[in-house]
Amino acid sequence: MRILSRSFLGLAVLLLIAINAQTQGAAGGKSAVGSWKLNVDKSDFGSNPKPKSGSVTVSADSAASLKWHGSITSADGKTETYRFSGAEDGKQHPVTGNNSWKSAAYTRSDSGMSSESVIQKDGGTQKNDFSWSDDGNTLTVKGSNGTTEIWERVKGKPAKSKS
């Protein structure tokens, strides 16, 4: 299960989507509040087993209050859950649920590339860099472990951001 967790740090990336949306707010009109699904077929998991599915719901996306929860179901049907509530301050904040993450920190650069840094409960680390599609409905996550995850916004009426 630890391999699954390390290869799916993109789940927390969706938290970063919220951060990215807050930063782009007026200029790009993008908001991460809402539901997201992992596109398993378009993603590259390297030597890790391909999961069955992944989803994240972002409920708040302000710099002061970033909140999300999600899950990943592995190829063998086991599900890991994740919950984050923190800020985009570059500091580690706890990640709860039945997973191997201890904490995550989020940052954003002026170039539009966002990043996350995750610390595992076993002391391992992972860094991910993110990029948005022009329409704000796809997030590409490049992991330091060589994986690439594609997350897509679930179509429908977008939720309003809660701070």
C-alpha positions as CSV (number, residue, x, y, z in Angstrom):
1,M,0.0,0.0,0.0
2,R,3.0,2.3,0.6
3,I,3.9,2.2,-3.1
4,L,0.4,3.2,-4.0
5,S,0.5,6.2,-1.6
6,R,3.8,7.4,-3.0
7,S,2.7,7.2,-6.6
8,F,-0.5,9.1,-5.9
9,L,0.7,12.2,-4.3
10,G,-1.3,14.0,-7.0
11,L,-4.3,13.5,-4.7
12,A,-2.8,16.2,-2.5
13,V,-2.0,18.1,-5.6
14,L,-5.7,18.8,-5.9
15,L,-5.3,20.8,-2.8
16,L,-2.8,22.7,-4.7
17,I,-5.3,23.2,-7.5
18,A,-7.2,25.1,-4.9
19,I,-4.2,27.2,-4.1
20,N,-3.5,27.8,-7.8
21,A,-7.1,28.8,-8.3
22,Q,-7.0,31.2,-5.4
23,T,-3.8,32.8,-6.9
24,Q,-5.2,33.0,-10.4
25,G,-8.7,34.0,-9.2
26,A,-9.3,37.4,-10.8
27,A,-6.9,37.0,-13.8
28,G,-7.7,33.4,-14.9
29,G,-11.1,32.9,-13.3
30,K,-10.1,29.4,-12.3
31,S,-11.4,27.8,-9.2
32,A,-10.6,24.3,-7.9
33,V,-13.6,24.1,-5.7
34,G,-15.6,21.0,-6.9
35,S,-14.9,17.4,-7.7
36,W,-11.9,15.9,-9.6
37,K,-11.3,12.4,-11.0
38,L,-8.0,10.7,-11.9
39,N,-7.8,9.8,-15.5
40,V,-6.1,6.4,-15.1
41,D,-5.8,5.8,-18.8
42,K,-4.0,9.0,-19.6
43,S,-1.7,8.8,-16.5
44,D,1.7,7.1,-16.4
45,F,2.4,5.3,-13.1
46,G,5.8,4.0,-14.1
47,S,6.5,0.6,-12.6
48,N,3.7,1.1,-10.0
49,P,0.4,-0.8,-10.5
50,K,-2.3,1.2,-12.2
51,P,-5.1,2.1,-9.7
52,K,-8.8,1.5,-10.4
53,S,-9.8,5.0,-9.6
54,G,-9.1,8.2,-7.8
55,S,-11.2,11.2,-6.8
56,V,-10.9,14.5,-4.8
57,T,-13.3,17.1,-3.6
58,V,-12.1,20.6,-2.9
59,S,-14.3,22.6,-0.6
60,A,-12.2,25.7,0.1
61,D,-9.5,27.3,-1.9
62,S,-8.3,30.5,-0.2
63,A,-4.7,31.1,0.8
64,A,-5.8,31.0,4.5
65,S,-8.0,27.9,4.3
66,L,-7.4,25.1,1.9
67,K,-9.7,22.0,2.4
68,W,-10.0,18.8,0.5
69,H,-10.7,15.1,0.8
70,G,-10.3,12.2,-1.5
71,S,-9.6,8.6,-2.1
72,I,-7.6,6.2,-4.3
73,T,-8.7,2.6,-5.1
74,S,-5.8,0.4,-5.9
75,A,-5.8,-2.4,-8.5
76,D,-6.5,-4.9,-5.8
77,G,-9.6,-3.0,-4.6
78,K,-8.1,-1.5,-1.4
79,T,-9.1,2.1,-0.8
80,E,-6.9,4.8,0.8
81,T,-8.6,8.0,2.1
82,Y,-7.1,11.4,2.5
83,R,-8.2,14.6,4.2
84,F,-6.3,18.0,4.4
85,S,-7.1,21.3,6.0
86,G,-4.3,23.9,6.0
87,A,-3.0,26.9,4.3
88,E,-0.8,27.7,1.3
89,D,2.1,28.8,3.4
90,G,4.9,26.4,2.4
91,K,4.6,24.7,5.8
92,Q,3.7,21.1,6.4
93,H,0.1,20.5,7.6
94,P,-1.3,17.1,8.7
95,V,-3.0,14.8,6.2
96,T,-5.4,12.4,7.9
97,G,-7.2,9.2,6.8
98,N,-6.1,5.6,6.2
99,N,-3.0,6.4,4.1
100,S,0.8,6.6,4.5
101,W,1.0,10.4,4.5
102,K,2.0,12.4,7.5
103,S,1.8,15.9,6.1
104,A,1.8,18.1,3.0
105,A,3.0,21.6,2.1
106,Y,1.9,23.7,-0.9
107,T,3.5,26.5,-2.8
108,R,3.0,28.4,-6.1
109,S,5.4,30.4,-8.3
110,D,4.7,33.3,-10.6
111,S,5.2,31.1,-13.6
112,G,2.0,29.3,-12.8
113,M,3.8,26.0,-11.9
114,S,2.6,24.8,-8.5
115,S,4.3,22.3,-6.2
116,E,3.7,20.1,-3.2
117,S,6.0,18.4,-0.8
118,V,4.7,15.4,1.1
119,I,6.3,13.7,4.1
120,Q,5.3,10.0,4.6
121,K,4.7,8.5,8.0
122,D,7.8,6.3,7.4
123,G,9.9,9.5,6.8
124,G,10.0,9.2,3.0
125,T,9.4,12.3,0.9
126,Q,7.9,13.1,-2.5
127,K,7.8,16.3,-4.5
128,N,5.3,17.0,-7.3
129,D,5.1,19.9,-9.8
130,F,1.7,20.8,-11.4
131,S,0.5,22.5,-14.5
132,W,-3.0,23.6,-15.5
133,S,-4.7,23.3,-18.9
134,D,-5.7,26.6,-20.4
135,D,-9.4,26.0,-19.5
136,G,-8.5,25.1,-15.9
137,N,-10.3,21.7,-16.1
138,T,-7.2,19.5,-16.3
139,L,-4.2,19.3,-13.9
140,T,-1.0,17.5,-14.8
141,V,1.1,16.3,-11.9
142,K,4.7,15.4,-12.5
143,G,6.2,13.5,-9.6
144,S,9.8,13.3,-8.6
145,N,9.4,9.5,-8.7
146,G,8.9,9.7,-12.5
147,T,5.1,9.4,-12.6
148,T,2.6,11.7,-14.4
149,E,-1.0,11.9,-13.2
150,I,-3.8,13.5,-15.2
151,W,-6.7,14.9,-13.0
152,E,-9.8,16.1,-14.7
153,R,-12.6,18.3,-13.3
154,V,-15.9,16.5,-13.0
155,K,-18.4,18.3,-15.3
156,G,-21.3,20.1,-13.8
157,K,-22.2,23.2,-11.9
158,P,-19.0,24.4,-10.1
159,A,-19.3,24.8,-6.3
160,K,-18.7,28.2,-4.7
161,S,-15.4,28.7,-2.8
162,K,-15.6,28.7,1.0
163,S,-12.8,30.4,2.9
